[in-house]
Amino acid sequence: MPTRLFRTDTCSVCEWKEPEELALLLDLQLREKGEPQERLLQRVRDVAKYSIKTSHPRFFNQQFAGVDYHSLAGRFLSEALNTNL
């Protein structure tokens, strides 16, 4: 049995916020001097928190059927090996 990415008792499909509220919650301004790595990682966590979890077992949509773990692993590998960024 595959490991679940989300626990349905603690994680919802989406933590919905209106766009105006998201603008207040997410600091997405670009800074001229950059930012420390920890602040950047916190921004990633914040965006993920308010994003729709399409891998959640209770997310239903005709275009999604869950995670294909083989494809996900292949995607991670191809991104890690692509040094042309």
C-alpha positions as CSV (number, residue, x, y, z in Angstrom):
1,M,0.0,0.0,0.0
2,P,1.5,3.4,-1.0
3,T,2.3,5.9,1.7
4,R,-0.2,8.7,1.9
5,L,1.1,12.2,1.3
6,F,-1.7,13.8,3.4
7,R,-3.5,12.8,6.5
8,T,-7.2,13.4,5.9
9,D,-7.8,14.1,9.6
10,T,-5.2,16.9,9.8
11,C,-4.9,18.3,6.3
12,S,-7.7,19.7,4.1
13,V,-7.7,19.7,0.3
14,C,-7.5,23.5,0.4
15,E,-7.2,26.2,3.0
16,W,-9.3,28.7,1.1
17,K,-8.6,32.4,1.4
18,E,-10.0,35.2,-0.7
19,P,-7.4,36.8,-3.1
20,E,-7.3,40.0,-1.0
21,E,-6.6,38.0,2.1
22,L,-3.9,36.0,0.4
23,A,-2.2,39.3,-0.7
24,L,-2.0,40.2,3.0
25,L,-0.8,36.7,4.1
26,L,1.8,36.1,1.5
27,D,4.8,38.4,1.1
28,L,5.6,37.9,-2.6
29,Q,7.6,41.1,-3.1
30,L,11.0,40.8,-4.9
31,R,13.8,42.5,-3.0
32,E,16.8,44.1,-4.7
33,K,19.3,42.6,-2.2
34,G,17.7,39.2,-2.1
35,E,16.8,37.3,1.1
36,P,18.3,34.7,3.4
37,Q,17.7,31.1,2.5
38,E,15.4,30.5,5.5
39,R,13.1,33.3,4.5
40,L,12.9,32.0,1.0
41,L,12.0,28.5,2.3
42,Q,9.3,30.1,4.6
43,R,7.8,31.7,1.5
44,V,7.7,28.3,-0.2
45,R,6.0,26.8,2.8
46,D,3.4,29.7,2.9
47,V,2.5,29.3,-0.8
48,A,2.2,25.5,-0.4
49,K,0.0,26.0,2.7
50,Y,-2.6,27.9,0.7
51,S,-2.3,25.9,-2.5
52,I,-4.8,23.2,-3.6
53,K,-3.4,19.8,-2.7
54,T,-4.2,17.8,-5.9
55,S,-2.5,14.7,-4.3
56,H,-5.0,14.7,-1.4
57,P,-7.1,11.6,-1.4
58,R,-10.3,13.7,-1.2
59,F,-9.4,15.9,-4.2
60,F,-11.7,14.9,-7.0
61,N,-11.4,16.3,-10.5
62,Q,-11.8,14.8,-14.0
63,Q,-8.3,15.9,-14.9
64,F,-6.5,14.4,-11.9
65,A,-6.4,10.8,-10.7
66,G,-3.8,11.1,-7.9
67,V,-0.1,10.8,-7.9
68,D,1.8,8.5,-10.2
69,Y,4.8,7.9,-8.0
70,H,7.0,6.5,-10.8
71,S,6.3,9.7,-12.9
72,L,7.0,11.9,-9.8
73,A,10.3,10.1,-9.2
74,G,11.2,10.6,-12.8
75,R,10.3,14.2,-12.7
76,F,12.5,14.7,-9.6
77,L,15.4,13.0,-11.2
78,S,15.2,15.0,-14.5
79,E,14.9,18.3,-12.6
80,A,17.9,17.4,-10.4
81,L,20.0,16.5,-13.4
82,N,19.1,19.5,-15.5
83,T,21.9,22.0,-14.8
84,N,20.9,24.4,-17.6
85,L,19.1,26.7,-15.3
